[in-house]
Amino acid sequence: MALDVGKVRVGVALSDPLGLTAQPLLTLWRKGRGEDMRSLVRIIRKHHVTEIVVGNPLHLSGDISPWALKVQEFAAELHTRCGLPIHLCDERLSSRAAHEILDHAGHNPRDRKHLIDQVAAVVILQSWMDAQQHAEARASLPEAQ
């Protein structure tokens, strides 16, 4: 599962059972930290989630932004509540990629509020899964002699 944590909404995406592709699940409208956590734990249990990827909103320079600190605190609290591994994934440019995907699909820019966070979560999850598959493939190659 991947989360794109914003101040107002949290986009949620899930992988397929084989862990090859990411799909949007829902947009959670934030209501308060406790209620947000309870909602996410229910989603985690319902969908038998085993790992969580949280978008880490770094500055373009790679430095930690003030919002990244808050997202990291959010991720730590979620880990405490659900006990699952949480991976922070650089999400720089994920929102831009999400807008490009929705443009390509023909979605009106004024009607995106309920979709953009889900699509950003898909971008984050797919990026993380691709990186994991790439790392596994590199690890299985024989070393150059």
N, C-alpha and C positions, 0 to 999 in steps of 0.2 A: 504494500500500500504506500502511496505517496501523498504528501500534504503540501499544498502551497498556502502558507499561513499569512493572512493579511490582517489588517486592523479591524475590518468589518466582516470579512468572509474567509472561509478555509475551503480551498478546492481539494477534492479527494479523488484519487485515481487508484485503480487496482490493476494488477497484472492478470493475464490469463493463467490457467492452472499450470502450464508449462514454464511460466516465467519468461515468455518471449516477447509479448506485446503488452502495452499499457492501454487501458480504456478508462474514460471518465466515469465516475460513479455519481457524485453529487456535489453540490455547494452547500456548505454548512454556514448559515448566517450566525455570527458570533453573538452570544447572549451574556457572556461572563465566563471567566476562566473555569470555574467549577462545572457549570453546565456544559461548556464546550468539551471538557475532558470526559464527562459522563457520556456525552453523545458519541465521541470518538471511540471510547472503550466499547460501547454497544456495537458500533460498526465493525470494530476489530473482531469481536466475538462472533458476530453474525456471519462474517465472511472468512473466518478461520485464518486471519492474517498471522504471518509468522515473522515478518520483518517490516519495518517502517522506514521510509525515506522522507526526510523533511528538507524542503528547499531552504538553503542558507543564503539569505540576501546580502551578499558581500557588495562592497563598492566595486565599480569597474576596475579600480586599481588592485583589487584583491584584498584590500583592508577590510576589517570588520566594521560594519555600519552599526549605528545605534539600534536599528530595527533587527539586525542579525543577532545582537545580544538578547533581545526580547524573544526572538524565535528560538534561540538556543535554550533559554530558560523554559519555554513552552515545551520543547522537545524533551528536556530533562524531566519535567513534571510528568509528561505522558509516559516516559519510560518507567518512572516510579509507579505510576498507576497501573500500567499493563504488563510490565516486566519483559517486554520484547526488545530485541536489539533495535536501536534507532541509528540511522545513518544520516549525517548531514551531507547534503549534495549542493554544490555550487549551483545557484539558480540564476546567475547573471544572464541576462538576455532571454530568460524563459518566457517572460510576459510578451516580449517583442515577437518571439517565435509563435506564441499562442495567437497573437493578433494576426500574424501572417497566415497561420493555418485557417483561422476563421474567415479572413479575407478571401483566401483561395476557395473556401467552401461556399462563399457567397452570403455569409451572414452580415446583416446590417450592423454597422458599428454602434448604432444606438440601442440595439437589442442584445448586447453581449454580456451585460452585467452578470447574468446568471450562469453564463458558460465560461467566461474567460479564466476564472480560477480553476475550474475543472481541467480545462485544456492545458493550463500552465502546469498543473499537477501531472498530467499525462507526459508533458515534455520532460519534467524532472524525473519521473519514474523511468521513462524510456531511456533517457540519457544514462541514468544510474545502471539500469540492466545491461545496456550496451557496453558500458565500461567494465562491468563485472564479467561479461562474456569474453570481452577482449583480453582481460587480465588472465582468465582461465585458459584461453587459447594460447597466450604467450607462455604461460607456465608449463603447458604440456609440450611445447616445442623442445627438441633436444638442443642443448647448448652448442654454440658454434665452436668448432675446434680450432 
